[in-house]
């Protein structure tokens, strides 16, 4: 049973499910459902899919995540960045509006789900750590700008294409003569209203004495208000005949059973985008889940999250959806609304299923401009240029990575942006660890502690060189250590012993071992002793399995103070 509960977390949290938890989950589900109806329609529009695909992608995936996921508050479904990446990927293999486009989106979700599932089964969630937080922030900021820019065509009522900022802006400006004044009026009014709802409605309701819960529900229902008002206006004034683009007929049904296409050509074209979408979706989802779990002293299992998200995407592939992940805004709303368990997500799925069956005829006259306004207001909150200032003042290397990711994403598109972000993160890690920090240390008078001779007043001995290694040793930095020892011994006249203080070394790979052996032989030829101190148990176990300790031109000391006591030149010498 413990192993089964690991793969089916629903068996764990359902054991303590009671009436009070049910009540809290139902309230949260109502609030999130109200928020998700217009949001799901809008994100489908962003992905280049029919509006019902957004609702379908919010039903089966949520239920599957509730069974396999570990977060109590994460709300899974379409999100802005993944929708943009879906449009960019699928747009390369099929024309928007065709059946092939929808099938390609299903295949993309299937490949993404399969990749996430494999990572989870083999417990490879740590691979996402190679995408640094500054790079993720830069990518999301650039994606927010691209998304908002791509929706301007719906606000203006013009046709425009492109997946990069220059292409989008050029296409929009070249079609400005097509601008529809009624569409601009609706889009501008909806955008202004939604910005006001986000910033000003809740404080106004509180000043009017509205209960906190009701004020929160009304604020979250702001997009629904915009949808209702603009839909009625378009219907009443017959603006569809004036050139205002509307959603039109939406199938009135539950999610259909669909099958992704697994032809070699299509899979080959979508495999890399699916991997990139999986990585970005997983990193965003786990970040949100961990943040919300920490507030209630709960924990999540990242590897099981991979399985949960993988099953959610596979569910989307077989139910008319497209790639999904855990969304920040809806998860925060779910948490703030009092969701206690993933059952809140399942109840949300039921609410969306009811909407798919009963409410879709009501959105026939919904203008695309309103959906675009919903997207713009949502994604502009993702744009955070402050990360540039923060990284500039803290680390120029991180600033370079963020700036490069933003520029590449804006200039070359989201796929190039996220791929370059991964590459930059890995290269940045290799660069930093290729030249690790080494400190020459001495004894703090009156203690047994050793500190950097450049930062503290310490005792040293000209015959004894002690270097503290502040990084694990592997192929990237092994030669750096070897050259440093050689240079320091040659420069330091009278050095008789060299001690490497290994207190911060967690790993020594084979390349580093060979460098240590080379350094040992060089020092032996120079008649200089070579010693280690404070070696951690796992590292010592690895060294004992080799011949290095047998040929070591010196000793291994339990503490650096022991090495100092034995090796320093006596005052009488």
C-alpha positions as CSV (number, residue, x, y, z in Angstrom):
1,X,0.0,0.0,0.0
2,X,2.8,2.6,0.7
3,X,4.2,2.0,-2.8
4,X,0.7,2.2,-4.3
5,X,0.0,5.5,-2.5
6,X,3.3,6.8,-3.8
7,X,2.0,6.5,-7.4
8,X,-1.6,7.2,-6.5
9,X,-1.6,10.1,-4.0
10,X,-5.4,10.1,-4.1
11,X,-5.3,7.0,-1.9
12,X,-3.4,9.1,0.7
13,X,-5.4,12.3,1.0
14,X,-8.8,10.7,0.4
15,X,-8.5,8.7,3.7
16,X,-9.0,11.8,5.8
17,X,-11.6,13.5,3.5
18,X,-14.6,14.8,5.5
19,X,-17.6,17.1,5.1
20,X,-15.7,20.3,6.0
21,X,-13.0,19.5,3.5
22,X,-15.8,18.8,0.9
23,X,-17.4,22.2,1.6
24,X,-14.1,24.1,1.2
25,X,-13.2,22.3,-2.0
26,X,-16.7,23.0,-3.5
27,X,-16.4,26.7,-2.7
28,X,-12.9,26.8,-4.3
29,X,-14.2,24.9,-7.3
30,X,-17.0,27.4,-7.9
31,X,-14.6,30.3,-7.9
32,X,-12.1,28.7,-10.1
33,X,-14.7,27.5,-12.6
34,X,-16.0,31.0,-13.0
35,X,-12.5,32.2,-13.7
36,X,-11.6,29.3,-16.0
37,X,-14.5,29.6,-18.5
38,X,-13.4,32.8,-20.2
39,X,-9.7,32.0,-19.6
40,X,-9.9,28.6,-21.3
41,X,-11.7,30.0,-24.3
42,X,-9.0,32.7,-24.5
43,X,-6.0,30.4,-24.3
44,X,-7.4,28.2,-27.0
45,X,-7.6,31.3,-29.2
46,X,-3.9,32.0,-28.3
47,X,-3.0,28.4,-29.3
48,X,-4.7,28.8,-32.6
49,X,-7.4,26.2,-31.7
50,X,-11.2,26.3,-31.6
51,X,-12.5,27.8,-28.3
52,X,-13.9,24.5,-27.1
53,X,-10.4,23.0,-27.1
54,X,-9.6,25.2,-24.1
55,X,-12.5,23.9,-22.1
56,X,-11.8,20.3,-23.1
57,X,-8.2,20.7,-22.0
58,X,-9.4,21.8,-18.6
59,X,-11.6,18.7,-17.8
60,X,-9.9,15.3,-18.2
61,X,-6.4,16.7,-17.3
62,X,-7.6,18.2,-14.0
63,X,-9.3,14.9,-13.0
64,X,-6.2,12.9,-13.9
65,X,-3.9,15.3,-12.0
66,X,-6.2,15.0,-8.9
67,X,-5.5,11.2,-9.0
68,X,-1.8,11.2,-9.7
69,X,-0.5,14.7,-8.5
70,X,0.8,15.5,-5.1
71,X,-0.1,19.2,-4.8
72,X,-3.2,20.0,-2.8
73,X,-3.8,23.4,-4.6
74,X,-2.3,23.2,-8.1
75,X,-4.8,23.8,-10.8
76,X,-3.9,22.2,-14.1
77,X,-5.0,23.4,-17.5
78,X,-4.1,25.6,-20.5
79,X,-1.7,28.4,-19.6
80,X,-0.5,31.4,-21.6
81,X,3.1,30.4,-22.2
82,X,2.4,26.8,-23.2
83,X,-0.4,28.0,-25.4
84,X,2.0,30.3,-27.2
85,X,4.5,27.5,-27.6
86,X,1.8,25.2,-28.9
87,X,0.9,27.7,-31.6
88,X,4.5,28.1,-32.6
89,X,5.2,24.4,-32.7
90,X,2.0,23.2,-34.4
91,X,2.0,26.2,-36.8
92,X,5.2,24.7,-38.4
93,X,3.5,21.4,-39.4
94,X,-0.1,22.4,-40.2
95,X,-2.2,25.4,-41.2
96,X,-4.3,27.0,-38.5
97,X,-8.0,26.2,-38.7
98,X,-7.5,22.8,-40.4
99,X,-8.2,19.4,-39.0
100,X,-4.5,18.6,-39.2
101,X,-3.7,21.5,-36.9
102,X,-6.0,20.1,-34.2
103,X,-4.5,16.6,-34.6
104,X,-1.0,18.0,-34.4
105,X,-1.9,19.7,-31.1
106,X,-3.2,16.4,-29.8
107,X,0.0,14.7,-30.8
108,X,2.0,17.4,-29.1
109,X,0.1,16.9,-25.9
110,X,0.7,13.1,-26.2
111,X,4.4,13.5,-26.7
112,X,4.7,16.0,-23.9
113,X,2.8,13.7,-21.5
114,X,4.9,10.7,-22.5
115,X,8.1,12.6,-21.9
116,X,7.0,13.8,-18.5
117,X,5.8,10.3,-17.6
118,X,9.1,8.7,-18.5
119,X,11.0,11.4,-16.5
120,X,8.8,10.7,-13.5
121,X,9.0,6.9,-13.7
122,X,12.8,7.0,-13.8
123,X,12.9,9.8,-11.2
124,X,14.7,12.3,-13.4
125,X,13.0,15.4,-12.2
126,X,16.3,16.9,-11.2
127,X,17.0,17.6,-14.9
128,X,14.7,20.6,-14.7
129,X,17.2,22.2,-12.3
130,X,19.5,22.9,-15.3
131,X,17.1,25.7,-16.3
132,X,18.1,28.5,-13.9
133,X,15.5,30.8,-12.4
134,X,16.8,34.0,-13.9
135,X,16.6,32.3,-17.4
136,X,13.1,31.2,-16.7
137,X,12.1,34.7,-15.6
138,X,13.6,36.1,-18.8
139,X,11.8,33.6,-21.0
140,X,8.5,34.2,-19.3
141,X,8.9,38.0,-19.5
142,X,9.7,37.8,-23.2
143,X,6.8,35.3,-23.8
144,X,4.4,37.7,-22.0
145,X,5.5,40.5,-24.4
146,X,5.0,38.2,-27.5
147,X,1.6,37.0,-26.3
148,X,0.3,40.5,-25.6
149,X,1.6,41.7,-29.0
150,X,0.1,38.7,-30.8
151,X,-3.3,39.7,-29.4
152,X,-3.3,43.2,-30.6
153,X,-4.6,41.9,-34.0
154,X,-7.8,40.9,-32.3
155,X,-8.1,44.2,-30.4
156,X,-7.7,46.0,-33.7
157,X,-9.7,43.6,-35.8
158,X,-6.9,43.1,-38.4
159,X,-5.1,40.0,-39.8
160,X,-1.5,39.5,-38.7
161,X,0.9,36.7,-38.6
162,X,4.3,36.0,-37.0
163,X,6.0,34.2,-34.1
164,X,8.6,36.8,-33.3
165,X,8.3,40.4,-32.1
166,X,9.6,42.0,-35.4
167,X,7.4,39.8,-37.5
168,X,4.3,40.5,-35.4
169,X,4.8,44.3,-35.3
170,X,5.6,44.4,-39.0
171,X,2.5,42.4,-39.9
172,X,0.3,44.5,-37.6
173,X,1.5,47.8,-39.0
174,X,1.2,46.7,-42.5
175,X,-2.5,45.8,-41.9
176,X,-3.5,48.9,-39.9
177,X,-5.7,50.1,-42.7
178,X,-8.0,47.1,-41.9
179,X,-8.7,48.4,-38.4
180,X,-12.3,48.0,-37.4
181,X,-13.5,50.8,-35.1
182,X,-16.2,48.7,-33.4
183,X,-13.6,46.0,-32.6
184,X,-11.2,48.6,-31.2
185,X,-14.0,50.0,-29.0
186,X,-14.9,46.6,-27.6
187,X,-11.3,45.5,-27.1
188,X,-10.2,48.8,-25.5
189,X,-13.2,48.9,-23.2
190,X,-12.7,45.2,-22.2
191,X,-9.0,45.7,-21.6
192,X,-9.5,48.9,-19.5
193,X,-12.3,47.2,-17.5
194,X,-10.3,44.1,-16.7
195,X,-7.3,46.2,-15.6
196,X,-9.6,48.1,-13.3
197,X,-11.2,44.9,-12.0
198,X,-7.7,43.5,-11.2
199,X,-6.6,46.6,-9.3
200,X,-9.6,48.6,-8.2
201,X,-12.7,46.5,-7.8
202,X,-11.9,44.6,-4.7
203,X,-10.9,47.7,-2.7
204,X,-14.1,49.4,-3.8
205,X,-16.2,46.4,-2.8
206,X,-14.5,46.3,0.6
207,X,-15.2,50.1,1.1
208,X,-18.8,49.4,0.3
209,X,-19.0,46.8,3.1
210,X,-19.1,43.7,0.9
211,X,-18.0,40.5,2.8
212,X,-14.4,39.5,2.0
213,X,-15.4,36.2,0.4
214,X,-18.1,37.8,-1.8
215,X,-15.7,40.6,-2.8
216,X,-13.1,37.9,-3.8
217,X,-15.6,36.0,-5.9
218,X,-16.8,39.1,-7.7
219,X,-13.3,40.2,-8.5
220,X,-12.4,36.8,-9.9
221,X,-15.6,36.9,-11.9
222,X,-14.5,40.1,-13.6
223,X,-13.7,38.5,-16.9
224,X,-17.1,36.8,-16.9
225,X,-18.6,40.3,-16.5
226,X,-16.6,41.5,-19.5
227,X,-17.7,38.4,-21.5
228,X,-21.4,38.9,-20.7
229,X,-21.4,42.7,-21.4
230,X,-19.6,42.5,-24.7
231,X,-21.5,39.5,-25.9
232,X,-24.8,41.2,-25.2
233,X,-23.5,44.4,-26.9
234,X,-22.5,42.5,-30.1
235,X,-25.8,40.6,-30.2
236,X,-28.0,43.7,-29.4
237,X,-26.2,46.0,-31.9
238,X,-25.6,43.3,-34.5
239,X,-21.9,44.2,-34.6
240,X,-21.0,40.9,-36.3
241,X,-22.4,42.4,-39.4
242,X,-20.1,45.4,-38.9
243,X,-17.0,43.2,-39.1
244,X,-16.5,42.4,-35.5
245,X,-15.1,38.8,-35.3
246,X,-17.0,36.6,-32.9
247,X,-16.4,33.1,-31.5
248,X,-19.3,31.6,-33.4
249,X,-20.8,28.2,-32.9
250,X,-19.2,26.1,-30.2
251,X,-20.0,22.3,-30.0
252,X,-22.4,21.6,-27.1
253,X,-21.0,18.4,-25.8
254,X,-18.6,16.8,-23.4
255,X,-15.0,16.3,-24.5
256,X,-14.9,13.8,-27.4
257,X,-12.6,10.8,-27.6
258,X,-9.7,11.8,-29.8
259,X,-6.6,10.0,-31.0
260,X,-3.2,11.6,-31.6
261,X,-1.4,10.8,-34.8
262,X,1.9,9.0,-34.3
263,X,3.3,9.1,-37.8
264,X,7.1,9.2,-37.9
265,X,7.2,12.6,-39.8
266,X,4.8,14.3,-37.4
267,X,6.4,12.9,-34.3
268,X,9.9,13.9,-35.6
269,X,8.7,17.4,-36.2
270,X,7.0,17.8,-32.8
271,X,9.4,15.8,-30.5
272,X,11.8,18.7,-29.7
273,X,9.0,21.3,-29.1
274,X,7.2,18.7,-26.9
275,X,10.4,18.3,-24.8
276,X,10.8,22.1,-24.5
277,X,7.1,22.5,-23.6
278,X,7.4,19.7,-21.0
279,X,10.5,21.4,-19.4
280,X,8.9,24.8,-19.2
281,X,5.6,23.5,-18.0
282,X,7.2,21.3,-15.3
283,X,9.4,24.0,-14.0
284,X,6.5,26.5,-13.8
285,X,4.2,24.0,-12.3
286,X,6.6,22.7,-9.6
287,X,7.6,26.2,-8.6
288,X,3.9,27.2,-8.0
289,X,3.2,23.9,-6.2
290,X,6.2,24.2,-3.9
291,X,5.3,27.8,-3.1
292,X,1.7,27.0,-2.1
293,X,2.7,23.8,-0.3
294,X,5.2,25.6,1.9
295,X,2.4,28.0,3.1
296,X,0.6,25.0,4.7
297,X,3.8,23.1,5.7
298,X,3.0,20.5,3.1
299,X,5.4,18.9,0.7
300,X,5.3,17.7,-2.9
301,X,7.2,15.0,-4.7
302,X,8.7,16.5,-7.9
303,X,9.1,13.0,-9.5
304,X,5.4,12.2,-8.8
305,X,4.5,15.6,-10.1
306,X,6.1,14.6,-13.4
307,X,3.8,11.6,-13.4
308,X,0.8,13.7,-12.6
309,X,1.5,16.2,-15.3
310,X,2.3,13.5,-17.7
311,X,-1.0,11.8,-17.2
312,X,-2.8,15.1,-17.5
313,X,-1.2,15.8,-20.9
314,X,-2.0,12.3,-22.1
315,X,-5.6,12.8,-20.9
316,X,-5.7,16.1,-22.9
317,X,-4.4,14.2,-26.0
318,X,-7.3,11.7,-25.9
319,X,-10.0,14.3,-25.0
320,X,-9.7,17.0,-27.6
321,X,-7.3,19.2,-25.8
322,X,-3.7,20.4,-26.1
323,X,-0.6,20.6,-23.8
324,X,-1.4,21.7,-20.2
325,X,0.4,22.4,-17.0
326,X,-0.1,24.0,-13.6
327,X,-1.1,27.6,-13.9
328,X,0.1,30.3,-11.5
329,X,-3.0,32.5,-11.4
330,X,-5.6,29.8,-11.2
331,X,-3.6,27.9,-8.6
332,X,-3.3,30.9,-6.4
333,X,-7.0,31.6,-6.8
334,X,-7.7,27.9,-5.9
335,X,-5.4,28.2,-2.8
336,X,-6.9,31.5,-1.7
337,X,-10.4,30.2,-2.1
338,X,-9.7,27.5,0.4
339,X,-9.0,24.4,-1.6
340,X,-7.9,21.6,0.8
341,X,-7.3,18.7,-1.6
342,X,-7.0,18.0,-5.3
343,X,-10.7,17.1,-5.2
344,X,-11.3,20.8,-5.7
345,X,-9.8,20.4,-9.2
346,X,-12.1,17.4,-9.9
347,X,-15.1,19.5,-8.9
348,X,-13.9,22.3,-11.2
349,X,-13.7,19.8,-14.0
350,X,-17.4,18.9,-13.3
351,X,-18.3,22.6,-13.4
352,X,-16.5,23.0,-16.8
353,X,-18.2,19.9,-18.1
354,X,-21.6,21.4,-17.3
355,X,-20.5,24.6,-19.0
356,X,-19.4,22.6,-22.1
357,X,-22.8,21.0,-22.3
358,X,-25.2,23.8,-21.3
359,X,-23.5,27.2,-21.7
360,X,-21.6,27.1,-25.0
361,X,-24.5,28.4,-27.1
362,X,-24.3,31.6,-25.0
363,X,-20.8,32.5,-26.3
364,X,-21.8,32.5,-30.0
365,X,-21.7,36.3,-30.1
366,X,-18.6,36.6,-27.8
367,X,-16.2,38.9,-29.6
368,X,-12.6,37.7,-30.1
369,X,-11.5,41.1,-28.9
370,X,-12.8,40.3,-25.4
371,X,-10.8,37.1,-25.2
372,X,-7.8,38.9,-26.4
373,X,-8.2,41.5,-23.7
374,X,-8.5,38.7,-21.1
375,X,-5.2,37.3,-22.4
376,X,-3.4,40.6,-22.4
377,X,-4.4,41.5,-18.9
378,X,-3.4,38.1,-17.7
379,X,0.1,37.9,-19.3
380,X,1.2,41.4,-18.7
381,X,1.5,40.5,-15.0
382,X,4.1,37.9,-16.1
383,X,6.4,40.6,-17.5
384,X,9.0,41.5,-15.0
385,X,11.9,43.7,-16.2
386,X,13.1,44.1,-12.6
387,X,15.0,40.8,-13.0
388,X,17.4,42.7,-15.3
389,X,18.3,45.2,-12.6
390,X,18.5,42.6,-9.9
391,X,20.8,40.3,-11.8
392,X,22.9,43.3,-13.0
393,X,23.6,44.3,-9.5
394,X,24.2,40.8,-8.2
395,X,25.8,38.8,-11.0
396,X,26.8,40.1,-14.5
397,X,26.9,36.5,-15.8
398,X,23.2,35.9,-14.7
399,X,22.3,39.3,-16.2
400,X,23.9,38.2,-19.5
401,X,21.9,35.0,-19.4
402,X,18.6,36.8,-18.7
403,X,19.2,39.5,-21.4
404,X,20.2,36.9,-24.0
405,X,17.1,34.8,-23.3
406,X,14.8,37.8,-23.6
407,X,16.4,39.0,-26.8
408,X,16.5,35.6,-28.4
409,X,12.9,34.8,-27.5
410,X,11.7,38.2,-28.8
411,X,13.8,38.1,-32.0
412,X,13.8,34.4,-32.9
413,X,10.7,32.9,-31.2
414,X,9.8,30.9,-28.2
415,X,11.3,27.6,-29.3
416,X,14.7,29.2,-29.9
417,X,14.3,31.2,-26.8
418,X,13.7,28.3,-24.4
419,X,16.3,26.1,-26.2
420,X,18.9,28.8,-25.8
421,X,17.7,29.3,-22.2
422,X,18.5,25.7,-21.4
423,X,21.8,25.9,-23.2
424,X,22.8,29.2,-21.5
425,X,21.9,27.8,-18.1
426,X,24.1,24.7,-18.7
427,X,26.9,26.8,-20.1
428,X,26.7,29.2,-17.2
429,X,26.9,26.4,-14.7
430,X,29.9,24.9,-16.5
431,X,31.6,28.3,-16.7
432,X,31.1,29.0,-13.0
433,X,32.3,25.5,-11.9
434,X,35.2,25.5,-14.4
435,X,37.0,28.1,-12.3
436,X,35.9,27.3,-8.8
437,X,36.9,29.3,-5.8
438,X,40.1,28.2,-4.1
439,X,41.3,29.9,-0.9
440,X,44.8,29.8,0.6
441,X,44.0,29.5,4.4
442,X,45.8,29.9,7.6
443,X,45.1,29.3,11.3
444,X,43.0,31.9,13.2
445,X,45.2,32.6,16.3
446,X,43.9,30.9,19.5
447,X,41.5,28.6,17.6
448,X,41.6,25.5,15.5
449,X,39.8,27.2,12.6
450,X,41.3,28.1,9.2
451,X,40.3,31.1,7.1
452,X,41.2,32.8,3.9
453,X,44.6,34.6,4.3
454,X,43.2,37.5,2.2
455,X,40.2,38.2,4.5
456,X,41.5,37.4,8.0
457,X,44.6,37.9,10.2
458,X,45.8,34.3,10.4
459,X,49.0,32.4,11.1
460,X,50.8,30.9,8.1
461,X,54.0,28.9,7.6
462,X,56.2,29.5,4.5
463,X,56.9,25.8,4.2
464,X,53.2,24.8,4.2
465,X,50.7,25.6,1.5
466,X,47.0,24.9,2.4
467,X,44.4,25.3,-0.3
468,X,40.7,25.0,0.6
469,X,38.8,23.6,-2.4
470,X,35.3,25.2,-2.5
471,X,33.8,23.0,-5.2
472,X,33.4,19.4,-6.2
473,X,36.1,18.3,-8.6
474,X,35.1,17.0,-12.0
475,X,36.3,17.1,-15.6
476,X,35.5,20.8,-16.1
477,X,37.6,22.1,-13.3
478,X,40.1,19.3,-12.8
479,X,42.9,20.8,-14.9
480,X,42.3,24.2,-13.2
481,X,43.2,22.7,-9.8
482,X,46.2,21.0,-11.3
483,X,47.6,24.2,-12.8
484,X,46.9,26.2,-9.7
485,X,48.9,23.9,-7.5
486,X,51.8,23.9,-10.0
487,X,51.8,27.7,-10.3
488,X,51.6,28.3,-6.5
489,X,54.4,25.8,-5.6
490,X,56.7,27.3,-8.3
491,X,56.1,30.8,-7.1
492,X,56.4,30.0,-3.4
493,X,60.1,29.4,-2.5
494,X,60.6,27.0,0.4
495,X,57.2,25.2,0.2
496,X,57.8,21.6,1.5
497,X,54.2,20.4,1.9
498,X,50.9,21.1,0.1
499,X,47.5,20.3,1.8
500,X,44.2,20.3,0.0
501,X,41.4,21.0,2.4
502,X,38.5,18.9,1.1
503,X,35.8,20.1,3.5
504,X,33.6,21.4,0.6
505,X,34.3,18.6,-1.9
506,X,31.3,16.3,-2.4
507,X,32.5,14.5,-5.5
508,X,35.7,13.6,-7.3
509,X,35.1,12.2,-10.8
510,X,37.6,10.1,-12.8
511,X,39.0,13.1,-14.6
512,X,39.6,14.9,-11.4
513,X,41.2,11.8,-9.9
514,X,43.7,11.7,-12.8
515,X,44.5,15.3,-12.2
516,X,45.1,14.6,-8.5
517,X,47.4,11.7,-9.5
518,X,49.3,14.0,-11.9
519,X,49.7,16.7,-9.3
520,X,50.9,14.1,-6.8
521,X,53.5,12.9,-9.2
522,X,54.7,16.4,-10.0
523,X,55.0,17.3,-6.4
524,X,56.8,14.1,-5.7
525,X,59.3,14.9,-8.4
526,X,59.8,18.3,-6.8
527,X,60.3,16.7,-3.4
528,X,57.2,18.3,-2.0
529,X,54.7,16.4,0.1
530,X,51.0,16.2,-1.0
531,X,48.3,15.8,1.6
532,X,44.5,15.9,2.0
533,X,42.5,16.9,5.0
534,X,38.8,16.8,6.1
535,X,37.8,14.4,3.3
536,X,34.1,13.5,3.4
537,X,33.2,9.9,3.9
538,X,31.6,9.2,0.4
539,X,34.7,10.9,-1.2
540,X,37.1,8.8,0.9
541,X,35.2,5.6,0.0
542,X,35.7,6.4,-3.7
543,X,39.4,7.2,-3.2
544,X,39.9,4.0,-1.3
545,X,38.6,2.0,-4.2
546,X,41.6,3.3,-6.3
547,X,45.3,3.2,-6.1
548,X,45.5,6.9,-5.4
549,X,45.9,6.6,-1.6
550,X,48.6,3.9,-2.0
551,X,50.7,6.3,-4.2
552,X,49.9,9.5,-2.3
553,X,53.1,11.4,-1.5
554,X,51.8,12.3,1.9
555,X,48.9,11.6,4.3
556,X,45.2,12.1,4.7
557,X,44.4,14.0,7.9
558,X,41.1,13.9,9.8
559,X,41.2,17.7,10.4
560,X,43.1,20.6,9.0
561,X,44.4,21.4,12.5
562,X,46.0,17.9,12.6
563,X,47.8,18.7,9.4
564,X,48.9,22.1,10.6
565,X,50.2,20.7,13.8
566,X,52.3,17.9,12.2
567,X,53.5,19.7,9.0
568,X,54.3,23.3,9.9
569,X,57.9,24.2,10.3
570,X,58.8,24.1,14.0
571,X,60.1,27.3,15.5
572,X,63.4,25.8,16.3
573,X,64.0,24.6,12.7
